[in-house]
Amino acid sequence: LNGRMNIDAPIGELAIEQQRYDAARLREGEARAYARGMLALGTAVRHRTSGTVAGYTDIHVVPGDEDHCWQGNTIVDPAHRGRRLGTILKIENHRLLRSYRPRMRYVHTWNAEVNDHMIAINEAVGYRAVDRWIAYQKKLPGEGAR
């Protein structure tokens, strides 16, 4: 599912390649976060019949910050979409966050303005827009020839 993030989420006209993930890459990222003292909280749902992960979400807490944390990925496998799993995952992960950091005040996240579906989920669970960032992308001559 991590590898799908760059190709599934609507991002407007940006050209972004699919990333490749395997268990080693995920464990390496977890080890780096742990070494920095970060608390990473994740919630996943598993399809009962197949045993595959149908969706997940994560939140990252920076050491020493009891006010602000950072929503990471939220994704549901296309075969399991349309069942409100993204909303359920976020709500359950917020509950998990509260069990570890009951005084946490803000969870920050971001989405492309064209990602109406995730924006609707975020607004349904209580997020509100506070600012706008702009991403620029320039295609360089000869790009693609590697």
Residue pairs with C-beta under 8 A, 6 or more apart in sequence:
1 53
1 55
1 56
1 73
1 75
1 77
2 19
2 21
2 26
2 73
2 75
3 18
3 19
3 20
3 21
4 18
4 75
4 77
5 19
5 73
5 75
6 16
6 17
6 18
6 19
7 16
7 18
8 75
8 78
9 75
9 111
9 112
9 115
9 118
10 112
10 114
10 115
10 116
10 117
11 112
11 114
11 115
12 112
12 113
12 114
14 135
14 137
15 137
15 139
30 40
33 40
33 60
34 40
36 63
37 63
38 60
38 61
38 62
38 63
39 60
39 61
39 63
39 100
39 101
40 58
40 59
40 60
40 61
40 72
41 58
41 59
41 60
41 61
41 93
41 96
41 97
41 100
42 56
42 57
42 58
42 59
42 93
43 56
43 57
43 58
43 89
43 92
43 93
43 96
44 53
44 55
44 56
44 57
44 89
45 53
45 54
45 55
45 56
45 80
45 85
45 88
45 89
46 52
46 53
46 54
47 53
47 54
47 80
52 77
53 77
54 76
54 77
54 79
54 80
54 85
55 74
55 75
55 76
55 77
55 80
55 85
55 86
55 89
56 73
56 74
56 75
56 89
57 71
57 72
57 73
57 74
57 75
57 86
57 89
57 90
57 93
58 71
58 72
58 73
58 93
59 69
59 70
59 71
59 72
59 93
59 94
59 96
59 97
59 107
60 69
60 70
60 72
61 69
61 70
61 97
61 100
61 101
61 104
62 68
62 69
62 70
66 101
66 103
66 104
66 105
67 103
67 104
67 105
67 106
68 104
68 105
68 106
68 107
68 108
69 97
69 101
69 104
69 106
69 107
69 108
70 107
70 108
70 109
71 90
71 107
71 108
71 109
74 86
74 89
74 90
74 118
74 121
75 86
76 85
76 86
76 89
86 117
86 118
86 121
87 121
87 124
87 125
90 121
90 122
90 125
91 125
94 107
94 125
97 104
97 107
98 104
107 127
109 122
109 127
110 133
111 118
111 119
111 122
113 119
113 132
